[in-house]
Amino acid sequence: MHQLNWQKSGFSGDQANCVEIASAGELVHIRESDDPTTVVTTTRAKLHAWINGAKAGEFDHFVA
């Protein structure tokens, strides 16, 4: 995982509240910068479906 090209979100805060993402082939890896040992791995298709659901408000009740 260390050799992946991790990119921070532009919406990350100044106090280590950063989400980072990297890809390797068809897999996408997501982690928090303050705990880089915990990584969520998914496929591009599943991440794309999740992002579309988030944009459509399907998960708003979790953060409201």
N, C-alpha and C positions, 0 to 999 in steps of 0.2 A: 504493500500500500504506500510505502514511503516514496517510491519512484514515480507515482502518479503525478500528473500536473493538476494540483488542486487549485480551484478558483473560488475566491470569496464572493458572496453576494454583494451587490451594490447597496442593498438595504440593510447591511450589517451595521451594528452600532459601534461606538468608539470603545466600549467597555467589554470587549471579548465576546460579544453576543453575535458571533459570526457563523453563518452557515456556509459550508464549503462543499463543492461538488467536483467530481472527476469521472472520466469515462475511460473504459478499457474494452474495446470491441463493442459488443451489444450490451454490456453491463454498465450501470451508472452507480457510483458510490457517493453517499451523502454523509456528512459528519458535522459536528459542532467543533469550532476551533478550540474551545476550552476543554474538550474531551476528545481528542483525535483518535483515541483507541477504540471508541464505539463508532462503528460504521454500518449504515444501512445500505444494502445492495439490492438493486432491482433492475429491471430491463428498461430500455428506452421507451418501449410501448406502454408499459405499466406506469412509468413516471409521467408520460404525456397524458394518459387518461386521468391520472390524479390531478395534474395541473389544470386540465380542462374542468374537472369537477370543482376544484377550488375556485377557479374563475367564475363558475356558474353559481357559487354560493352554497354548494352542497355541504360544506363543512363549517359554515358560519356559526352554527350552534355550539361548536366546541370552543370558540374563542369569544363568544359574546358574553 
